Amino acid sequence: MNKIILTSISIIFACNLVFGQTNKEKYAEDVKSVDAIIKAYYDVASGSSSDPWEFERDTYMHSKNAHIIFIHENGKAEFVALEVLQNELRLSERKDFYEKELKRKVSQFGNIVQVWSAYEIRYEPETTTGVRGLVSIQLHYENGRWWIDGWTNEMESDKNSLVSDFLKKQ
């Protein structure tokens, strides 16, 4: 009987260690450096249709009032709150979708970082599509970690070769 009780307590304790992690413990590696947070930024958006969305991880990387802006082909800017974007994704069917970073340029002054990142959208991890975009990501360092304060995204088009231009620059 004592053996059963001890075994049960051990199992409960082990489950608490695995499932009782705080977000800080689970995602600490994602926010320890600029490189880590940009890698995590792409990881949360990418995955197969059978992978779960990682909204908790995504939210942990962003500051409370992070701004997200999409620049449309006509030049119009559209602001979207992170929570709204995540809710739209929750309501849609998850499809195979991968964002592959092509090039990154980082500028840092003190605790402020500006990242320019060109990427390609893929529907299979190793198959190129030519669908590319450029994102401007703003970050700050506070309380021992990096935060995404916002990002602005624009897709390349026939009228706008922004990714090709960015890839050519040193």
Contacts in CASP RR format, 6 or more apart in sequence:
PFRMAT RR
TARGET T0000
AUTHOR 0000-0000-0000
METHOD contacts of the structure
MODEL  1
MNKIILTSISIIFACNLVFGQTNKEKYAEDVKSVDAIIKAYYDVASGSSS
DPWEFERDTYMHSKNAHIIFIHENGKAEFVALEVLQNELRLSERKDFYEK
ELKRKVSQFGNIVQVWSAYEIRYEPETTTGVRGLVSIQLHYENGRWWIDG
WTNEMESDKNSLVSDFLKKQ
23 56 0 8 1.000
23 60 0 8 1.000
26 57 0 8 1.000
26 60 0 8 1.000
27 40 0 8 1.000
27 57 0 8 1.000
27 60 0 8 1.000
27 61 0 8 1.000
28 145 0 8 1.000
29 36 0 8 1.000
30 36 0 8 1.000
30 37 0 8 1.000
30 39 0 8 1.000
30 40 0 8 1.000
30 57 0 8 1.000
30 60 0 8 1.000
30 61 0 8 1.000
31 37 0 8 1.000
31 40 0 8 1.000
31 60 0 8 1.000
31 61 0 8 1.000
31 145 0 8 1.000
31 146 0 8 1.000
31 147 0 8 1.000
32 145 0 8 1.000
32 146 0 8 1.000
33 146 0 8 1.000
34 106 0 8 1.000
34 108 0 8 1.000
34 113 0 8 1.000
34 115 0 8 1.000
34 139 0 8 1.000
34 146 0 8 1.000
36 146 0 8 1.000
37 61 0 8 1.000
37 139 0 8 1.000
37 146 0 8 1.000
37 148 0 8 1.000
38 101 0 8 1.000
38 104 0 8 1.000
38 115 0 8 1.000
38 117 0 8 1.000
38 137 0 8 1.000
40 57 0 8 1.000
40 61 0 8 1.000
41 61 0 8 1.000
41 137 0 8 1.000
41 148 0 8 1.000
41 151 0 8 1.000
42 99 0 8 1.000
42 100 0 8 1.000
42 101 0 8 1.000
42 119 0 8 1.000
43 54 0 8 1.000
44 53 0 8 1.000
44 54 0 8 1.000
44 57 0 8 1.000
44 58 0 8 1.000
44 61 0 8 1.000
45 97 0 8 1.000
45 99 0 8 1.000
46 97 0 8 1.000
46 98 0 8 1.000
46 99 0 8 1.000
47 96 0 8 1.000
47 97 0 8 1.000
47 98 0 8 1.000
48 96 0 8 1.000
49 93 0 8 1.000
49 94 0 8 1.000
49 95 0 8 1.000
49 96 0 8 1.000
50 94 0 8 1.000
51 94 0 8 1.000
53 86 0 8 1.000
53 89 0 8 1.000
53 90 0 8 1.000
53 94 0 8 1.000
55 86 0 8 1.000
55 89 0 8 1.000
55 90 0 8 1.000
58 82 0 8 1.000
58 86 0 8 1.000
59 82 0 8 1.000
59 86 0 8 1.000
61 147 0 8 1.000
61 148 0 8 1.000
62 82 0 8 1.000
62 147 0 8 1.000
62 148 0 8 1.000
62 149 0 8 1.000
62 150 0 8 1.000
63 140 0 8 1.000
63 147 0 8 1.000
63 148 0 8 1.000
63 149 0 8 1.000
63 150 0 8 1.000
66 82 0 8 1.000
66 147 0 8 1.000
66 148 0 8 1.000
66 149 0 8 1.000
66 150 0 8 1.000
66 151 0 8 1.000
67 79 0 8 1.000
67 149 0 8 1.000
67 150 0 8 1.000
67 151 0 8 1.000
68 79 0 8 1.000
68 80 0 8 1.000
68 81 0 8 1.000
68 82 0 8 1.000
68 85 0 8 1.000
68 150 0 8 1.000
68 151 0 8 1.000
68 152 0 8 1.000
68 153 0 8 1.000
69 77 0 8 1.000
69 78 0 8 1.000
69 79 0 8 1.000
69 80 0 8 1.000
69 150 0 8 1.000
69 151 0 8 1.000
69 152 0 8 1.000
69 153 0 8 1.000
70 77 0 8 1.000
70 78 0 8 1.000
70 80 0 8 1.000
70 152 0 8 1.000
70 153 0 8 1.000
70 154 0 8 1.000
71 77 0 8 1.000
71 78 0 8 1.000
71 152 0 8 1.000
71 153 0 8 1.000
71 154 0 8 1.000
72 78 0 8 1.000
73 155 0 8 1.000
73 157 0 8 1.000
73 159 0 8 1.000
73 160 0 8 1.000
77 152 0 8 1.000
95 123 0 8 1.000
96 123 0 8 1.000
96 124 0 8 1.000
97 121 0 8 1.000
97 122 0 8 1.000
97 123 0 8 1.000
98 121 0 8 1.000
98 122 0 8 1.000
98 123 0 8 1.000
98 124 0 8 1.000
98 125 0 8 1.000
99 119 0 8 1.000
99 120 0 8 1.000
99 121 0 8 1.000
99 122 0 8 1.000
100 119 0 8 1.000
100 120 0 8 1.000
100 122 0 8 1.000
100 125 0 8 1.000
101 117 0 8 1.000
101 118 0 8 1.000
101 119 0 8 1.000
102 118 0 8 1.000
102 119 0 8 1.000
102 120 0 8 1.000
102 132 0 8 1.000
102 163 0 8 1.000
102 167 0 8 1.000
103 117 0 8 1.000
103 118 0 8 1.000
103 166 0 8 1.000
103 167 0 8 1.000
104 115 0 8 1.000
104 116 0 8 1.000
104 117 0 8 1.000
104 118 0 8 1.000
105 115 0 8 1.000
105 116 0 8 1.000
105 117 0 8 1.000
105 166 0 8 1.000
105 169 0 8 1.000
106 113 0 8 1.000
106 114 0 8 1.000
106 115 0 8 1.000
106 116 0 8 1.000
107 113 0 8 1.000
107 114 0 8 1.000
108 114 0 8 1.000
110 141 0 8 1.000
111 140 0 8 1.000
111 141 0 8 1.000
111 142 0 8 1.000
112 138 0 8 1.000
112 139 0 8 1.000
112 140 0 8 1.000
113 138 0 8 1.000
113 139 0 8 1.000
113 140 0 8 1.000
113 141 0 8 1.000
113 146 0 8 1.000
114 136 0 8 1.000
114 137 0 8 1.000
114 138 0 8 1.000
114 139 0 8 1.000
115 135 0 8 1.000
115 136 0 8 1.000
115 137 0 8 1.000
115 138 0 8 1.000
115 139 0 8 1.000
116 134 0 8 1.000
116 135 0 8 1.000
116 136 0 8 1.000
116 137 0 8 1.000
116 166 0 8 1.000
117 134 0 8 1.000
117 135 0 8 1.000
117 137 0 8 1.000
118 132 0 8 1.000
118 133 0 8 1.000
118 134 0 8 1.000
118 163 0 8 1.000
118 166 0 8 1.000
118 167 0 8 1.000
119 132 0 8 1.000
119 133 0 8 1.000
119 134 0 8 1.000
119 135 0 8 1.000
120 128 0 8 1.000
120 129 0 8 1.000
120 130 0 8 1.000
120 131 0 8 1.000
120 132 0 8 1.000
120 133 0 8 1.000
121 129 0 8 1.000
121 130 0 8 1.000
121 131 0 8 1.000
121 132 0 8 1.000
121 133 0 8 1.000
122 128 0 8 1.000
122 129 0 8 1.000
123 129 0 8 1.000
131 155 0 8 1.000
131 156 0 8 1.000
132 155 0 8 1.000
132 156 0 8 1.000
132 163 0 8 1.000
133 153 0 8 1.000
133 154 0 8 1.000
133 155 0 8 1.000
133 156 0 8 1.000
133 162 0 8 1.000
133 163 0 8 1.000
134 153 0 8 1.000
134 154 0 8 1.000
134 156 0 8 1.000
134 162 0 8 1.000
134 163 0 8 1.000
134 166 0 8 1.000
135 151 0 8 1.000
135 152 0 8 1.000
135 153 0 8 1.000
135 154 0 8 1.000
136 151 0 8 1.000
136 152 0 8 1.000
136 153 0 8 1.000
137 148 0 8 1.000
137 150 0 8 1.000
137 151 0 8 1.000
138 148 0 8 1.000
138 149 0 8 1.000
138 150 0 8 1.000
138 151 0 8 1.000
139 146 0 8 1.000
139 147 0 8 1.000
139 148 0 8 1.000
139 149 0 8 1.000
140 146 0 8 1.000
140 147 0 8 1.000
140 149 0 8 1.000
141 147 0 8 1.000
154 160 0 8 1.000
154 162 0 8 1.000
156 162 0 8 1.000
156 163 0 8 1.000
156 164 0 8 1.000
END
